[in-house]
Amino acid sequence: MPLSPANPELSSQEQHAQWSNELLEQYSWQFQGETPFAVPLSTLPLLDELFTFVNETIKDSFDRSLFCWTDLKQDSTGLTAWYLGVEDYDEALEPYIEGLSAKALIQDQTT
């Protein structure tokens, strides 16, 4: 389920909190405890894409029990995501994360 539509009545901080909570609830198995998103509001839809990709890629319940995000940040070099999990998935996840990082950089340059 994609993020709810942006609510123009909310401040950017409130919208960020709402979308962050939606992501944490929807993809709760990918987190062991609450992971803060050190990303701007415009990047949260990219995280939604990433979490959806992980949801579709890691189907095995055992592998899911071993996976979790440890940090998600965006800075001048793009989106950076750290996780713990089965190495078998690195081959699929790393290029996907790099692609989203490039999208995040493009978003930053156009805003």
Sine and cosine of phi, psi and omega as CSV:
sin_phi,cos_phi,sin_psi,cos_psi,sin_omega,cos_omega
0.00,0.00,0.82,-0.57,-0.01,-1.00
-0.94,0.35,0.23,-0.97,0.05,-1.00
-0.86,0.51,0.49,-0.87,0.06,-1.00
-0.90,0.44,0.41,-0.91,0.03,-1.00
-0.87,0.50,0.50,-0.87,0.04,-1.00
-0.87,0.49,0.66,-0.75,0.00,-1.00
-0.98,-0.22,0.93,-0.37,-0.05,-1.00
-0.91,0.41,-0.25,0.97,0.01,-1.00
-0.99,0.15,-0.21,0.98,-0.01,-1.00
-1.00,-0.07,0.56,-0.83,0.14,-0.99
-0.94,0.35,0.24,-0.97,0.01,-1.00
-0.88,0.47,-0.58,0.81,0.03,-1.00
-0.91,0.40,-0.67,0.75,0.02,-1.00
-0.92,0.40,-0.65,0.76,0.03,-1.00
-0.91,0.42,-0.66,0.75,0.04,-1.00
-0.86,0.51,-0.73,0.68,-0.01,-1.00
-0.89,0.45,-0.67,0.74,0.00,-1.00
-0.88,0.47,-0.77,0.63,-0.02,-1.00
-0.91,0.41,-0.62,0.79,0.04,-1.00
-0.87,0.50,-0.70,0.72,0.02,-1.00
-0.90,0.44,-0.65,0.76,0.04,-1.00
-0.87,0.49,-0.70,0.71,0.00,-1.00
-0.90,0.44,-0.70,0.72,-0.01,-1.00
-0.90,0.44,-0.60,0.80,0.01,-1.00
-0.95,0.30,-0.72,0.69,-0.08,-1.00
-0.92,0.39,-0.59,0.81,-0.08,-1.00
-0.89,-0.45,0.62,0.78,-0.12,-0.99
-0.84,0.55,-0.52,0.86,-0.02,-1.00
-0.91,0.42,-0.34,0.94,-0.03,-1.00
-0.99,0.11,-0.01,1.00,-0.06,-1.00
-0.80,-0.61,0.66,-0.75,0.15,-0.99
-0.91,-0.41,1.00,-0.03,-0.16,-0.99
1.00,-0.02,0.04,-1.00,-0.05,-1.00
-1.00,0.04,0.80,-0.60,0.05,-1.00
-0.97,-0.24,0.87,-0.50,0.04,-1.00
-0.95,0.31,0.56,-0.83,0.05,-1.00
-0.99,-0.14,0.95,-0.30,0.04,-1.00
-1.00,-0.01,0.86,0.52,-0.02,-1.00
-0.71,-0.70,0.45,-0.89,0.06,-1.00
-0.94,0.34,0.28,-0.96,0.00,-1.00
-0.79,0.61,-0.66,0.75,-0.05,-1.00
-0.90,0.43,-0.30,0.95,-0.03,-1.00
-1.00,-0.02,-0.27,0.96,-0.02,-1.00
-0.86,0.51,-0.61,0.79,0.10,-0.99
-0.88,0.47,-0.51,0.86,0.07,-1.00
-0.93,0.36,-0.60,0.80,0.07,-1.00
-0.91,0.41,-0.59,0.81,0.07,-1.00
-0.86,0.52,-0.69,0.72,0.06,-1.00
-0.87,0.49,-0.70,0.71,-0.02,-1.00
-0.89,0.45,-0.74,0.68,-0.03,-1.00
-0.91,0.42,-0.59,0.81,0.07,-1.00
-0.90,0.44,-0.70,0.72,0.02,-1.00
-0.86,0.51,-0.71,0.70,0.01,-1.00
-0.89,0.45,-0.66,0.75,0.02,-1.00
-0.85,0.52,-0.64,0.77,-0.01,-1.00
-0.99,0.16,-0.44,0.90,-0.05,-1.00
-0.99,0.10,-0.67,0.74,-0.05,-1.00
-0.98,-0.20,0.99,-0.13,-0.06,-1.00
-0.99,-0.17,-0.49,0.87,-0.08,-1.00
-0.93,0.38,0.78,-0.63,-0.06,-1.00
-0.90,0.44,-0.55,0.84,0.04,-1.00
-0.92,0.40,-0.73,0.68,0.02,-1.00
-0.88,0.47,-0.63,0.78,0.04,-1.00
-0.89,0.46,-0.59,0.81,-0.01,-1.00
-0.93,0.36,-0.35,0.94,0.00,-1.00
-1.00,-0.08,-0.19,0.98,-0.09,-1.00
-1.00,-0.09,0.63,-0.77,0.22,-0.98
-0.27,-0.96,0.53,-0.85,0.10,-0.99
-0.97,0.23,0.68,-0.73,0.05,-1.00
-0.95,-0.31,-0.41,0.91,0.03,-1.00
-0.25,-0.97,0.63,-0.78,0.03,-1.00
-0.69,-0.73,0.89,-0.46,-0.07,-1.00
-0.67,-0.74,0.37,-0.93,0.18,-0.98
-0.72,-0.70,0.73,-0.69,0.07,-1.00
-0.62,-0.78,-0.34,-0.94,-0.07,-1.00
-0.92,0.40,-0.26,0.97,0.02,-1.00
-0.99,-0.10,-0.06,1.00,0.03,-1.00
0.91,-0.42,-0.33,-0.94,-0.01,-1.00
-1.00,0.08,0.74,-0.67,0.05,-1.00
-0.82,-0.57,0.73,-0.68,-0.02,-1.00
-0.74,-0.67,0.79,-0.61,0.06,-1.00
-0.92,-0.40,0.62,-0.79,-0.01,-1.00
-0.50,-0.87,0.32,-0.95,0.15,-0.99
-0.94,-0.34,0.63,-0.78,0.02,-1.00
0.13,-0.99,-0.09,-1.00,0.00,-1.00
-0.95,0.32,0.77,-0.63,-0.05,-1.00
-0.86,0.52,-0.41,0.91,-0.01,-1.00
-0.83,0.56,-0.44,0.90,-0.07,-1.00
-1.00,0.00,-0.17,0.99,0.02,-1.00
-0.82,0.57,-0.65,0.76,-0.04,-1.00
-0.88,0.48,-0.54,0.84,0.03,-1.00
-1.00,0.04,-0.65,0.76,-0.11,-0.99
-0.97,0.26,-0.68,0.73,-0.09,-1.00
-0.85,0.53,-0.75,0.66,0.03,-1.00
-0.90,0.44,-0.57,0.82,0.01,-1.00
-0.91,0.41,-0.69,0.72,0.03,-1.00
-0.89,0.46,-0.66,0.75,0.03,-1.00
-0.88,0.48,-0.65,0.76,0.03,-1.00
-0.90,0.44,-0.68,0.73,0.04,-1.00
-0.93,0.38,-0.56,0.83,0.04,-1.00
-0.88,0.47,-0.68,0.73,0.04,-1.00
-0.89,0.46,-0.66,0.75,0.05,-1.00
-0.88,0.48,-0.66,0.75,0.00,-1.00
-0.89,0.46,-0.65,0.76,0.02,-1.00
-0.90,0.43,-0.66,0.75,0.02,-1.00
-0.90,0.44,-0.68,0.74,0.04,-1.00
-0.85,0.52,-0.68,0.73,-0.03,-1.00
-0.89,0.45,-0.60,0.80,-0.04,-1.00
-0.96,0.27,-0.43,0.90,-0.04,-1.00
-1.00,-0.06,-0.15,0.99,0.00,-1.00
-0.97,-0.25,0.00,0.00,0.00,0.00
